[in-house]
Each structure stands twice: as structure tokens, then as C-alpha cells.
Amino acid sequence: FVIGYNEIPDLTRTLKWDSDDSSILTRILSVATQFGVELSFRFEVRGLSVIGKYIDIRKHIGGNKDIYLRVDTDLNKIVTTSDIADLCTAIAGTGGTPEGSNDPITLKGYHW
């Protein structure tokens, strides 16, 4: 991860921890608490590869505006689209055993 947006670039602190028992995420969240900031994580993806991992440092993220939207009153239509044509999470190929063989048919060694 690298720092993406940084809304406190000039703020510095000297921090110290007494143990090494915490995970990297716990340590990062501890640093954010010490600086009084909020973090968001984002990824840059090209195709199926992650080409960038960023931690954005913000003074404040979001908030409750007490605004309510009602379907057919404030919202006319909500449309979502999706395409799962290229979605494949797992394939388990099973098959019978050809005559004259002791091994069943599998996809082992097949390259997509």
C-alpha cells in the first residue's frame, strides 16, 4: 500500500508502541487514531490484475445528513445492470473413466 490522498500532509507526530504483537492493519489504524483522521482503502484494477493499492487519509469521511429519499416520491426509477458473462469463480471438472484407462477424465493441466 502507498498513501493516496493525504489531507494532513504537514502534520507530524512521534509515535511509540510497547509491543510488536499487533498486525499491520492494527498499527495503521492506531496511527490514524493518533492523528485524528479517517482512512479509506482503494485499489486500481486493470483487467484481473491489481496494479495499485492506496490508503487515503481524510480529516472526515461522510456524515449523517438526515435526508430520506422515498421511492415514487423522491426517486422515479432505480436501474441496475450487471453482466456475468465472464464470471467464473471455480470449475470442478468430473467425468467418467474411459475404456482402457484407470484414471477419470479431469481438467488438470487445462489452461484457460
N, C-alpha and C positions, 0 to 999 in steps of 0.2 A: 504494500500500500504506500501511496505517496499523498502528500497534502494537496488537495484540490483548491477549493475556495477557502480563504482564510480571512475572516472579518476582524481578527485581532493581530495583525502582523507585528505591531510594535510592543505588544505586551509580553513581558518576560517574568519568570519566576525561577527560584532554585528549589527543586523538589528532592525529597529523600524518602526512601522506603526502607523498612527494617527487615523485610524478608524477601526471598525470591520465590515464594510459594504461588504467586498469582500468575494467571495466564496473560498472554499478550493483550487480549481484549479487556481484561480486568484492569490492566495497567493503563491502557489508552483511555478507558472510561474514568479512571482515577485522575489522570492528567486533565481531562475535560472538566471534571468537578472542581479541581484546584483552580482552574482558570475561569470557572463560572460560565462555560459555554456549552452548547449542544452540538452533537455530531450527527452527521448523516454519511452513509456509505453509498457509493455508486460505482458502477462498472461500465466500461466501454467494451462493447462486444462487436466483433466483426465476424459474420458467419456463425460458426460454432466455437470461435476462439475468444477468450477474454484477453484483450490487448491492453487494458488499463484498469487499475483498481485504485480508487480515490477515497480519502476521508475529507469531507468538507466540514470546516469549523465555522459555526454560526453563533452569533450572540443569542439568537432566539429563533426557534422553529415553530411555525404555526401558532394557533391560538383558538379559543372558543369565541366566535362572533355572535352566538345566539341567533343565527339565521336558519330558518327552516324552509325547505322547498317542498311543495306538495305536488304530487302527480296530478295532471289535468288542471291545475290551477297555476302554478309557477313553472312547471315543466310541461312542454307539449308532447315530447316524444324522446325516449331514450333508445338508442340503437347501438347494439354491439355486434361486431363481426369477428369471426375467427376462422382460421384455416388450419386444419390439422393434417393436410395432405402429406407434409414431410415429417410428421411426428412419428418417431419410433423410439421407445424407451428401452425395450428389451424384446428379444426374439429367442424363443426356445424351440429349436427345430427337433422334432421327433419323427421317427419313421420306422418302418419295418426292417427286417433283416433280409437282404437279397439272397436268392438261392446261391448256394456255394460259398457263403460268407458267414462268419461268426459275429461280425460287427454290424450294429444297426446303422442306418443312414442318419448322419448328423450334419450340422452346418459348420463343424470345426474346420478351421482353415479357410473358410469363405471370407472374402474381403468385399466390403460394401463400397 
